[in-house]
Amino acid sequence: MIGAAGAAHAQLFLGSRANPELAVGPLFVTATVTPTLDVTVDLLWTLNVPPTRSAADFEQTIVLLWPGEIVPERAAGAADPALNRHVEERGYTVVEDGRVALLARSAYQLETDAPPETIAGGAAFVTFVRQGGALGLTTPASVLHVPWHPKMTNRAWLMNLRFRTRGLVKPKPATWLESTFWGDRYRFELAFNDVRSRALFPLYFEHRDRVLALANDPSQLVMLFADADRLKIDEMAPASATRRRHESLERTEVVSRFLESGEGIVPQTLTVQFGYFAGLQWWAPILIPALFFVLGNALRPAITAAATRLGRVFAARIHVGRASAPVQRETGTALSRDQFARLVPGETTRAQVLEICGHGAEEVERLDAPHQRAMIYRGRRVMPRRRRRFGWFSTVGAWEIEDHEVEITLEHEVVRNVQARVRHSVRRDPGTSEA
């Protein structure tokens, strides 16, 4: 058996003989991830023998190539010197060796607390790299030799190869702000039939006539995420992958996908982007909106004052409009000379005044002369002294202000007297009283 992976890990089964005629299935590749990013891999499988042959005809060593570092279990035994020599003869450098646990589980007791059967001696492994070459140092990869056991071909049993690994979970680049409030993000990928690793491909190519096919039995790639209450999964691929809570393990999230048996040597992957919340990140969804609310209320007066000041400066120094458009701004009611000419004392009535001048007048009644009242019209004209023009925009050096006040005295609802006052001034800001 041989396993290979891309960003994380995969398996490609090989026998130690050419054309082994064995098939693998069912196969379960399960990786358990903890908040400390420790990853434990459980490989469960059984071998299928052709119906016309005997299992005794296929006794051989099963080899697993794993594209990553494996952590040795010192209690499982010493390394196999022959395995070390095997990889060194092919130009690799050994960086770790030892043994990992090999177990046998009854298919009828998988969901029970029954302990698995431990296979004495476990499985020997060696982790290696290739140095030099045009592309430099390779990433670590491992070879495991799994000794033959009669239960490998017993359909009532599943072999279980268990080991801890390093470097499977890759951090995703993020800013310090994202890491502080939303936590670090990681990418984890499991794969099957992936032999793209530079360290593994030569070994696969040498023994490609020993590949064991995947049987039609249900096979899966499975990720188990512990402490699911703190887990945040951002993305899953492929789209057919499923996510659910574990049926029996509390606070454990399960992400899985089924493997296609007819894909040949084509990588089949399961990818998850995830992160764990911790400390402040638990409260980030509440604290961040609250922080903006508090800062908004605290800074609102200063921001409003600054915005008002900037608006006034812009309005005072910049004029927007076409060159041919009128540049006069008018507020209130500033009467023209033509309107004055139509106000004839002794003839014009109040109704006619309203028709000529409009209804914007301030009316004042005299208590000592009840038949008299005054209608006062006030208005302002503002004209900019433009300097430079840039299309629709022009700069303003100063503003010419005309303040108009017209007092119309009525007696018995007829105009008796008309007085007009116009005050001229020049200001830097049309909204101030500074002359």
C-alpha positions as CSV (number, residue, x, y, z in Angstrom):
1,M,0.0,0.0,0.0
2,I,1.3,3.5,-0.9
3,G,-0.1,6.8,0.1
4,A,0.6,10.1,-1.4
5,A,-0.8,13.7,-1.0
6,G,-0.7,17.2,-2.3
7,A,-1.3,20.0,0.2
8,A,-2.1,17.4,2.8
9,H,-2.4,13.7,2.3
10,A,-3.6,10.8,0.2
11,Q,-3.1,7.1,-0.3
12,L,-2.2,5.0,-3.3
13,F,-2.1,1.3,-2.5
14,L,0.7,-0.9,-3.7
15,G,1.6,-4.5,-3.2
16,S,5.2,-5.8,-2.9
17,R,4.5,-8.0,-6.0
18,A,3.7,-7.0,-9.6
19,N,0.1,-7.3,-10.7
20,P,-1.2,-8.1,-7.2
21,E,-4.9,-8.6,-8.3
22,L,-6.0,-7.2,-4.9
23,A,-8.5,-4.5,-4.5
24,V,-8.9,-2.1,-1.5
25,G,-12.3,-1.5,0.0
26,P,-13.9,-0.2,1.9
27,L,-11.4,2.5,2.7
28,F,-11.8,5.2,5.3
29,V,-9.1,7.9,5.6
30,T,-9.9,9.8,8.8
31,A,-8.0,12.8,10.1
32,T,-8.8,14.2,13.6
33,V,-7.9,17.9,14.1
34,T,-7.7,19.6,17.5
35,P,-7.6,23.3,18.4
36,T,-3.8,23.0,18.9
37,L,-3.7,21.8,15.2
38,D,-2.5,18.3,16.1
39,V,-3.6,15.8,13.5
40,T,-4.0,12.1,14.1
41,V,-4.7,9.9,11.0
42,D,-6.6,6.6,11.1
43,L,-6.4,4.5,8.0
44,L,-9.0,1.7,8.0
45,W,-9.2,-0.7,5.1
46,T,-9.6,-4.3,4.0
47,L,-8.3,-6.2,1.0
48,N,-10.5,-7.9,-1.6
49,V,-9.3,-11.3,-3.0
50,P,-10.6,-12.5,-6.4
51,P,-13.4,-15.1,-5.8
52,T,-11.4,-17.8,-7.7
53,R,-8.2,-17.4,-5.6
54,S,-7.1,-18.1,-2.1
55,A,-6.0,-15.4,0.3
56,A,-2.8,-17.4,1.0
57,D,-1.7,-16.8,-2.6
58,F,-1.5,-13.0,-1.9
59,E,0.6,-12.9,1.3
60,Q,3.0,-10.0,0.9
61,T,4.2,-6.8,2.6
62,I,1.9,-3.8,2.0
63,V,3.7,-0.4,1.5
64,L,2.3,3.0,2.3
65,L,3.9,6.2,1.0
66,W,2.8,9.2,2.9
67,P,3.6,12.7,1.7
68,G,4.4,14.2,5.1
69,E,6.2,13.7,8.4
70,I,5.2,11.0,10.8
71,V,5.7,11.2,14.5
72,P,7.2,7.9,15.8
73,E,5.7,6.0,18.8
74,R,8.7,5.0,20.9
75,A,6.7,2.3,22.6
76,A,5.9,0.7,19.3
77,G,9.4,-0.5,18.7
78,A,12.6,0.3,16.9
79,A,13.0,1.3,13.2
80,D,13.7,-1.2,10.4
81,P,17.3,-0.7,9.2
82,A,16.4,-2.5,5.9
83,L,13.7,0.1,5.2
84,N,16.2,3.0,5.8
85,R,18.7,1.4,3.4
86,H,16.0,1.0,0.8
87,V,15.3,4.8,0.6
88,E,18.9,5.8,1.0
89,E,19.9,3.7,-2.0
90,R,17.5,5.8,-4.1
91,G,19.2,9.1,-3.1
92,Y,17.0,10.2,-0.2
93,T,18.2,11.5,3.2
94,V,16.5,10.0,6.3
95,V,15.3,12.6,8.8
96,E,13.1,10.3,11.1
97,D,12.3,6.7,11.6
98,G,10.5,4.3,14.0
99,R,7.2,2.5,14.2
100,V,3.5,3.3,14.4
101,A,0.5,1.4,15.8
102,L,-1.2,-1.3,13.6
103,L,-4.6,-2.4,14.8
104,A,-7.4,-4.7,13.7
105,R,-11.0,-3.7,14.3
106,S,-14.1,-5.9,14.0
107,A,-16.5,-4.6,11.5
108,Y,-19.4,-5.4,13.8
109,Q,-17.9,-3.5,16.7
110,L,-16.8,-0.2,15.1
111,E,-19.6,1.8,16.9
112,T,-19.0,0.1,20.3
113,D,-16.4,0.6,23.0
114,A,-14.8,-2.7,22.3
115,P,-11.0,-2.2,22.1
116,P,-9.3,-3.0,18.8
117,E,-6.8,-5.8,18.5
118,T,-3.2,-4.6,18.6
119,I,-0.9,-6.2,16.0
120,A,2.5,-6.8,17.6
121,G,5.4,-4.9,16.1
122,G,3.2,-2.3,14.4
123,A,4.4,-0.9,11.1
124,A,7.9,0.4,10.5
125,F,8.3,3.8,8.8
126,V,11.0,6.2,7.6
127,T,10.6,9.9,6.8
128,F,12.9,11.3,4.2
129,V,13.8,14.2,1.9
130,R,15.7,14.6,-1.3
131,Q,18.4,17.2,-1.3
132,G,19.9,19.1,-4.2
133,G,18.6,19.0,-7.8
134,A,17.3,21.9,-9.9
135,L,14.3,22.6,-7.6
136,G,16.2,22.2,-4.3
137,L,15.1,20.5,-1.1
138,T,11.8,18.6,-1.2
139,T,9.1,18.5,1.4
140,P,9.3,15.5,3.8
141,A,7.6,12.2,2.8
142,S,7.4,8.9,4.5
143,V,7.4,5.1,3.6
144,L,5.6,2.6,5.9
145,H,6.0,-1.2,5.6
146,V,2.8,-3.0,6.9
147,P,3.5,-6.7,7.5
148,W,1.0,-9.2,6.2
149,H,-1.7,-10.3,8.5
150,P,-4.5,-12.9,7.8
151,K,-7.2,-10.4,8.9
152,M,-6.3,-8.1,6.0
153,T,-8.4,-10.2,3.7
154,N,-11.1,-11.1,6.2
155,R,-14.3,-9.1,5.3
156,A,-15.3,-9.1,9.0
157,W,-12.3,-7.1,10.0
158,L,-10.8,-3.7,9.1
159,M,-7.1,-3.0,9.5
160,N,-6.3,0.3,11.2
161,L,-3.1,2.1,10.7
162,R,-2.9,5.0,13.2
163,F,-0.2,7.7,13.4
164,R,0.3,11.4,14.2
165,T,1.6,13.7,11.6
166,R,3.3,17.1,11.3
167,G,2.7,19.9,8.8
168,L,-0.7,18.9,7.5
169,V,-2.5,22.1,8.4
170,K,-1.3,25.1,6.5
171,P,-1.8,28.7,7.8
172,K,-3.6,31.1,5.5
173,P,-2.0,34.6,5.2
174,A,-4.0,37.3,7.1
175,T,-3.5,40.8,8.5
176,W,-2.9,41.3,12.2
177,L,-6.4,42.9,12.5
178,E,-8.0,39.8,11.0
179,S,-6.0,37.5,13.3
180,T,-6.8,39.6,16.4
181,F,-10.6,39.8,15.9
182,W,-11.4,36.8,13.7
183,G,-8.6,34.4,14.6
184,D,-6.1,32.7,12.4
185,R,-7.3,30.8,9.4
186,Y,-6.0,27.4,8.2
187,R,-6.3,25.2,5.1
188,F,-6.4,21.4,5.4
189,E,-6.6,19.0,2.5
190,L,-7.0,15.3,2.4
191,A,-6.5,13.5,-0.9
192,F,-6.6,10.0,-2.5
193,N,-4.5,8.9,-5.5
194,D,-2.4,12.1,-5.3
195,V,1.2,11.3,-6.4
196,R,2.3,14.9,-7.3
197,S,4.8,15.1,-4.4
198,R,8.3,15.5,-5.8
199,A,9.6,13.1,-3.1
200,L,6.9,10.4,-3.8
201,F,6.5,10.4,-7.5
202,P,9.8,8.6,-8.3
203,L,8.8,5.8,-5.9
204,Y,5.3,5.5,-7.4
205,F,6.8,5.5,-10.9
206,E,9.2,2.7,-10.1
207,H,6.4,0.5,-8.7
208,R,3.4,1.6,-10.7
209,D,2.8,-2.0,-11.8
210,R,1.9,-2.8,-8.2
211,V,-1.0,-0.4,-7.7
212,L,-4.0,-1.8,-5.9
213,A,-7.3,-0.6,-7.3
214,L,-10.1,0.8,-5.2
215,A,-13.1,-1.6,-4.9
216,N,-16.7,-0.6,-5.3
217,D,-17.3,-0.7,-1.6
218,P,-18.2,2.7,0.1
219,S,-15.0,4.6,0.7
220,Q,-14.6,8.0,2.3
221,L,-12.2,10.9,3.1
222,V,-13.3,12.1,6.6
223,M,-12.2,15.1,8.7
224,L,-13.1,15.2,12.4
225,F,-12.8,18.6,14.1
226,A,-12.7,18.5,17.9
227,D,-14.2,21.3,20.1
228,A,-16.7,22.2,17.5
229,D,-18.3,25.0,19.7
230,R,-15.2,27.1,18.9
231,L,-14.9,26.0,15.2
232,K,-15.6,28.3,12.2
233,I,-15.5,26.6,8.8
234,D,-15.3,29.2,6.0
235,E,-15.1,27.0,2.9
236,M,-15.4,23.3,1.8
237,A,-14.6,21.7,-1.5
238,P,-15.8,19.9,-3.5
239,A,-19.4,20.9,-3.6
240,S,-20.4,17.3,-2.9
241,A,-18.7,17.3,0.5
242,T,-21.1,17.1,3.5
243,R,-20.9,18.6,7.0
244,R,-22.6,17.4,10.1
245,R,-22.3,16.8,13.9
246,H,-20.8,13.5,14.9
247,E,-23.5,11.0,16.0
248,S,-21.7,9.9,19.2
249,L,-18.7,12.1,19.8
250,E,-19.8,15.3,21.6
251,R,-18.6,18.7,20.3
252,T,-17.1,17.1,17.1
253,E,-17.8,18.3,13.6
254,V,-17.6,15.9,10.6
255,V,-16.7,16.9,7.1
256,S,-16.6,14.0,4.5
257,R,-16.8,13.0,0.9
258,F,-17.2,9.7,-0.9
259,L,-14.5,8.3,-3.2
260,E,-15.2,7.3,-6.7
261,S,-13.8,3.8,-7.5
262,G,-13.5,4.3,-11.3
263,E,-11.4,7.4,-11.3
264,G,-8.0,5.6,-11.8
265,I,-4.9,7.5,-10.7
266,V,-6.7,10.8,-10.5
267,P,-6.4,12.9,-7.3
268,Q,-9.7,13.1,-5.3
269,T,-9.5,15.8,-2.6
270,L,-11.4,17.1,0.4
271,T,-10.4,20.7,1.3
272,V,-11.5,22.8,4.3
273,Q,-10.7,26.3,5.3
274,F,-11.3,26.8,9.0
275,G,-10.3,28.5,12.3
276,Y,-10.9,28.2,16.0
277,F,-12.1,31.1,18.1
278,A,-10.3,32.0,21.3
279,G,-10.4,34.8,23.9
280,L,-11.5,38.1,22.4
281,Q,-12.6,36.4,19.2
282,W,-15.5,34.8,21.1
283,W,-16.9,38.3,21.6
284,A,-15.8,40.0,18.4
285,P,-19.3,39.9,16.8
286,I,-20.7,41.8,19.8
287,L,-17.7,44.0,20.7
288,I,-16.9,45.3,17.3
289,P,-20.4,46.8,16.6
290,A,-20.5,48.1,20.2
291,L,-17.1,49.7,19.8
292,F,-18.2,51.5,16.6
293,F,-21.4,52.6,18.4
294,V,-19.4,54.1,21.3
295,L,-16.8,55.7,19.1
296,G,-19.5,57.1,16.8
297,N,-21.3,58.8,19.6
298,A,-18.1,60.1,21.2
299,L,-16.6,61.5,18.0
300,R,-19.8,62.7,16.4
301,P,-19.6,66.3,17.7
302,A,-16.0,66.6,16.5
303,I,-16.8,65.0,13.1
304,T,-19.9,67.1,12.7
305,A,-18.1,70.3,13.5
306,A,-15.2,69.5,11.2
307,A,-17.5,68.5,8.4
308,T,-19.6,71.7,8.8
309,R,-16.4,73.8,8.7
310,L,-15.1,72.1,5.6
311,G,-18.5,72.4,4.0
312,R,-18.5,76.1,4.7
313,V,-15.0,76.6,3.4
314,F,-15.8,74.7,0.2
315,A,-19.0,76.7,-0.3
316,A,-17.2,79.9,0.3
317,R,-14.2,79.2,-2.0
318,I,-15.6,77.1,-4.8
319,H,-18.5,77.9,-7.1
320,V,-20.1,75.2,-9.2
321,G,-21.9,76.0,-12.4
322,R,-21.6,76.6,-16.2
323,A,-19.9,79.8,-17.3
324,S,-23.1,81.0,-19.0
325,A,-25.3,80.2,-16.0
326,P,-26.3,83.0,-13.6
327,V,-24.0,83.4,-10.6
328,Q,-26.4,85.2,-8.4
329,R,-27.9,83.5,-5.3
330,E,-31.1,84.9,-3.8
331,T,-32.8,84.2,-0.6
332,G,-36.0,85.7,0.8
333,T,-37.8,88.3,-1.4
334,A,-35.6,91.0,-3.0
335,L,-38.0,93.2,-5.0
336,S,-36.9,94.5,-8.4
337,R,-37.3,98.0,-9.8
338,D,-40.1,96.8,-12.0
339,Q,-42.1,95.6,-9.0
340,F,-41.5,99.0,-7.2
341,A,-42.9,100.8,-10.2
342,R,-46.1,98.8,-10.0
343,L,-46.7,99.8,-6.3
344,V,-48.6,103.1,-6.6
345,P,-49.5,104.9,-3.3
346,G,-53.2,105.6,-3.1
347,E,-54.2,103.1,-5.8
348,T,-52.6,99.7,-5.2
349,T,-54.5,97.5,-2.8
350,R,-53.2,94.8,-0.4
351,A,-54.4,92.0,-2.7
352,Q,-52.5,93.6,-5.6
353,V,-49.4,93.9,-3.4
354,L,-49.5,90.2,-2.7
355,E,-50.0,89.5,-6.4
356,I,-47.0,91.6,-7.3
357,C,-44.6,90.8,-4.5
358,G,-45.7,87.4,-3.2
359,H,-46.8,86.1,0.2
360,G,-43.4,86.3,1.9
361,A,-44.0,89.5,3.7
362,E,-43.8,90.2,7.4
363,E,-46.9,92.1,8.5
364,V,-46.8,94.6,11.4
365,E,-50.0,96.2,12.9
366,R,-50.0,99.5,14.8
367,L,-52.2,99.5,18.0
368,D,-52.4,103.3,18.0
369,A,-53.6,103.3,14.3
370,P,-55.8,100.3,13.8
371,H,-56.5,101.2,10.2
372,Q,-52.8,101.0,9.3
373,R,-50.4,98.1,8.9
374,A,-47.0,97.5,7.4
375,M,-45.9,94.8,5.0
376,I,-42.1,94.2,5.2
377,Y,-40.2,92.2,2.5
378,R,-36.6,91.1,3.2
379,G,-34.3,89.4,0.9
380,R,-30.6,88.9,0.0
381,R,-28.7,88.6,-3.2
382,V,-25.2,87.0,-3.1
383,M,-22.9,87.3,-6.1
384,P,-19.4,85.6,-6.2
385,R,-16.3,87.4,-7.5
386,R,-14.9,84.5,-9.6
387,R,-11.2,84.1,-10.3
388,R,-10.0,81.0,-12.1
389,R,-12.3,78.6,-13.9
390,F,-11.9,74.9,-14.4
391,G,-14.9,73.7,-16.4
392,W,-17.9,73.8,-14.1
393,F,-15.7,74.8,-11.1
394,S,-14.4,78.3,-10.4
395,T,-12.6,79.7,-7.4
396,V,-14.1,82.6,-5.5
397,G,-12.1,85.5,-4.1
398,A,-15.0,87.3,-2.3
399,W,-18.8,87.6,-2.2
400,E,-20.8,90.7,-2.9
401,I,-23.8,90.9,-0.6
402,E,-27.0,93.0,-1.2
403,D,-29.4,93.0,1.8
404,H,-32.9,94.3,0.6
405,E,-35.6,95.6,2.9
406,V,-38.9,97.0,1.5
407,E,-41.6,98.4,3.9
408,I,-45.0,99.0,2.4
409,T,-47.5,101.0,4.6
410,L,-51.2,100.3,4.1
411,E,-54.1,102.3,5.2
412,H,-57.6,100.9,4.8
413,E,-56.0,98.1,2.7
414,V,-54.5,100.6,0.2
415,V,-50.8,101.5,-0.2
416,R,-50.0,104.7,1.5
417,N,-46.2,104.7,1.4
418,V,-43.3,102.6,0.1
419,Q,-39.7,102.7,1.5
420,A,-36.8,100.6,0.2
421,R,-33.4,100.1,1.8
422,V,-30.5,98.3,0.2
423,R,-27.2,97.6,2.1
424,H,-24.1,96.5,0.1
425,S,-21.2,94.6,1.6
426,V,-18.3,92.4,0.6
427,R,-17.5,89.2,2.6
428,R,-15.2,86.3,2.5
429,D,-17.9,83.9,3.5
430,P,-21.5,84.5,2.4
431,G,-22.8,82.8,5.6
432,T,-21.0,85.1,8.1
433,S,-21.7,88.7,9.2
434,E,-18.0,89.7,8.7
435,A,-17.7,92.8,6.4
